Amino acid sequence: MAEFTISGVWKNNNDVVTHYAFHQVLERTIYRAEKKSKAEAIALLETKGNSAVTWVWDYNKATWSFGEEVEVVRGFTGKYLRSNRDNRQTDNLGHLINFEWYP
């Protein structure tokens, strides 16, 4: 069983998320991000006992805050990660920091 936060994404030229910035959480310590492919991210969260929440930079407070729970769902184009389904911008993690500039 492992806990993770997701702080950012990488997108392709079609604005589709291809990778996620996963941070493992151990004993209330959040570790450096690891770039995980979409397939790796899905496999991690489909492993029984693993969970993740978004980790969002709060520009007003200049600090990180925990966001919404993340789950694996199946859509028309296959599986993907999604936070609370409420038709908000945060649904598909596209609101997280875009790490496109970082390899």
C-alpha positions as CSV (number, residue, x, y, z in Angstrom):
1,M,0.0,0.0,0.0
2,A,1.4,3.4,-1.0
3,E,0.2,7.0,-1.0
4,F,1.0,9.5,-3.7
5,T,0.5,13.1,-4.7
6,I,0.4,14.3,-8.3
7,S,1.7,17.8,-8.8
8,G,2.0,18.2,-12.6
9,V,1.6,16.8,-16.0
10,W,3.3,16.5,-19.4
11,K,1.1,16.9,-22.5
12,N,1.6,16.1,-26.2
13,N,1.0,18.5,-29.1
14,N,-2.7,17.7,-29.0
15,D,-2.9,18.9,-25.4
16,V,-3.4,15.3,-24.1
17,V,-1.8,14.3,-20.8
18,T,0.9,11.7,-21.5
19,H,2.9,11.7,-18.2
20,Y,2.3,12.6,-14.5
21,A,4.6,14.0,-11.7
22,F,4.1,11.4,-8.9
23,H,5.4,12.0,-5.4
24,Q,5.4,9.2,-2.9
25,V,4.2,10.1,0.6
26,L,5.9,8.2,3.5
27,E,5.2,9.1,7.1
28,R,4.0,12.6,6.2
29,T,7.0,13.3,4.0
30,I,6.5,14.0,0.3
31,Y,9.3,13.0,-1.9
32,R,10.7,14.4,-5.1
33,A,8.6,13.8,-8.2
34,E,9.0,10.9,-10.5
35,K,7.8,11.2,-14.1
36,K,5.4,8.4,-14.7
37,S,3.8,7.5,-18.1
38,K,0.1,7.3,-18.4
39,A,0.3,3.5,-18.3
40,E,2.6,3.5,-15.3
41,A,0.3,5.9,-13.4
42,I,-2.7,3.8,-14.2
43,A,-0.9,0.6,-13.0
44,L,0.1,2.3,-9.8
45,L,-3.4,3.4,-8.9
46,E,-5.0,0.1,-10.0
47,T,-2.7,-1.7,-7.4
48,K,-4.9,-2.5,-4.4
49,G,-4.2,-0.2,-1.5
50,N,-2.5,2.6,-3.5
51,S,-4.1,6.0,-3.6
52,A,-3.3,9.5,-4.9
53,V,-4.5,13.1,-4.5
54,T,-3.6,16.2,-6.5
55,W,-1.0,18.5,-4.9
56,V,-1.7,22.0,-6.0
57,W,0.5,25.1,-5.7
58,D,-1.5,27.9,-4.0
59,Y,-0.1,31.1,-5.5
60,N,-1.9,33.3,-2.8
61,K,-0.3,31.5,0.1
62,A,2.9,30.5,-1.7
63,T,2.6,26.9,-0.5
64,W,1.4,23.5,-1.7
65,S,-2.0,22.1,-0.7
66,F,-3.7,18.8,-1.1
67,G,-6.5,18.7,-3.6
68,E,-8.9,16.1,-4.8
69,E,-8.6,12.3,-4.8
70,V,-7.5,10.8,-8.1
71,E,-9.0,7.6,-9.6
72,V,-8.6,5.5,-12.7
73,V,-11.7,5.6,-15.0
74,R,-12.4,4.1,-18.4
75,G,-13.5,6.4,-21.2
76,F,-14.2,6.2,-24.9
77,T,-10.4,6.2,-25.6
78,G,-9.4,3.9,-22.8
79,K,-8.3,4.4,-19.2
80,Y,-7.1,7.7,-17.8
81,L,-6.8,9.5,-14.4
82,R,-9.5,11.7,-13.2
83,S,-10.3,13.6,-10.0
84,N,-13.9,14.3,-8.8
85,R,-16.3,14.2,-11.7
86,D,-18.2,17.5,-11.4
87,N,-17.5,19.1,-14.7
88,R,-14.9,21.4,-13.3
89,Q,-11.5,22.3,-14.9
90,T,-9.9,20.0,-12.3
91,D,-11.6,16.9,-13.5
92,N,-8.8,15.4,-15.7
93,L,-5.8,16.9,-13.9
94,G,-5.2,19.4,-16.8
95,H,-5.1,22.3,-14.2
96,L,-1.9,21.0,-12.7
97,I,1.5,22.5,-13.4
98,N,2.5,21.8,-17.0
99,F,6.0,20.3,-16.9
100,E,6.3,20.4,-20.7
101,W,9.6,22.4,-20.3
102,Y,11.1,19.8,-18.1
103,P,12.4,16.5,-19.5
